[in-house]
Amino acid sequence: MKQGMIQIYSGEGHGKSSAALGRAIKAASQNQTVIIIQFLKGIEVNDFIKRLEPEIKFFHFEKSQTDFNKLTEEQQKAEIQNIHNGLKFAKKVLSTEACDMLILDEVLGLIDNKIISNEDLKNMIEAKPENMTLIMTGIQLSMDTCVIADEVSKIETVKFKVFN
């Protein structure tokens, strides 16, 4: 069986989740099973992503329609329990080898928001089977997270101005 990798898409630029989704589509086209668990973005899922099922299974555990960082402190506290349920599900997917590729979209943001620590993430990743590919996305990236990855891609948005 193919050796799995740990990949990270990080940076201030737009396109991290899109890059991960592109990898998911490529894997699904090669008859691999893919699970995406999304964090911190609210539950807005467009119809196109829903049509990718059952080849790509998409999960989110938060109940709010709104991005986590736009919620009140009280609403965030309520969502943190839902986020922890999503993390438990991710651990189960890893430990049961439920897919060929697992994407944890915006999981690095959980560290930024102090919902989990780098050590918590590292402990979860240790359950990854050798043949599973794990992709994680998020804006901020620590050296502690970098060292556990096989490949890190930093995405930045660059705007060029054309002068006449």
N, C-alpha and C positions, 0 to 999 in steps of 0.2 A: 504494500500500500504506500501511497505517496506520503512523504514527510511533510508535516504541517509546519507552519511558521507563526510567529507573533509579529504582527505589523501594526504600526501606529501612523495615523494621519493626524498631524497637529499643526497649529499655527493660527495666526490672526486672520488669515484669508478665508474667503468663502470656497466651498468645494470639498471639504473633508468628508462629509456624509455622502456627497455625490460620488466621490472617488470610491468609498467603501461600497456603495450600492452598485457601482460599475463592476467591482470585483465580485460581488454577489451574483450579478447577472451572468458574468463569465463562468463562475463556478456552476451555477444552475444549468447553463447551456452544456456543461460537460457532465451532466447527470449527477452532480454532487448536491447534497442536501445543505440548505443554508437557513440559519436562524439569525434574525436581527432583533436585538433588544435595544430600544431607544430610551434614553434618560433625559430629563430636564427640558424637553421641548414641548410639553403639553401633548394632548392626544389627537392633534390634527393629522389625520392620515388621508392622503389623497386617493382617489379611486384607482389610479394607475397602479400604485403600490399594492393595493388589495388584489388586483388582478394577477399579480405575480405568484400568488398562492395557488397551489400548495408547494411549488418548487422552492419559493422563498417565503418562509414564515416570519411574520412581523409581529413583535410584541412591545407593548408599553404598559406599565403598571400604574402610572400616575393618572389621576382622575380629572385634573384640571385641563381646560382647553388652552391655558396660557402658559407661556414659557416660565420656568421655575423662578428665574431672577426678577420677573415682573409681579410675582405674588407678594402679598403681605407676609410679614413674619409669621403670623398665626396660620395662614394658608400653607406656607412652606413647612411648618412643623407637621401639619397633617399629611402633606405629600411625602415627607421623609419616610414615613412608615411604608407607603406604597413603593417608594424607591428601594427600600430594603427588601421588600417582597420580590422586586425585579432582580435584585442581586442574588437572592436565594435561588430563584429560578435559573439564573446564569450559572451558579455553582452546580446545580443539578444537571444542566445541559452538559457542562464540562465533565462532571464525574460519571455520567451515564453514557458519554460519547453519542449524544443524541443527534449529532449532525457532523458534516465534514467541515463546515465553516461557520464560526460564530462571530457575529459583529456586535460589539458593545458600543453603540453610537452615543457619544458624549459622556462616556464613563470617566474620562479624565476630568470632566467638569465636576464630578462628585467629589474629587479631591480638592479642587478649587473652592467648592462650597462647604468644605469640611464635613461632608456627610460620611466619607470614608477616608482612610489614610493611605499613603503609599504602601504601607505594610499590609493593610487589608487587601488591596488590589493584588499585591505580590502573592499573598496566601491563596487568593482565589485562582490566580493564573497557574499556580503549582499543580492544580488538579487537571490541567489541560493534557489530554492524550497526545502522544507524539504525532499521530497522523492527522490531527485537527488543526486547521488554520484559525487563528484568532486575530481579529482586527479590532483595534480600539481607536476612537476618535476623541478629540477635545482640543481646546485652545491652548491651554498651558501644558508644559511638559517639563517634568523634573528629571534630573540625572538618574534618580532611583528607578524611574519608570523606563528610561531609555536603555538602561543596562539589561533589562529583561527581554527586550525586543530584538528580533533578528533584523528588522528593517524599520527605519523611522523616516517618514516623509514629512517635511515641513512645507506647508502650503501658505503662500502669501499672495495677496492681491496687489498687483502693481498697475498703476494707471499712468499711461504715457500721454503727454500732451503733444499735439502736433502744432507747430508754429508755422504760420504762413508768411 
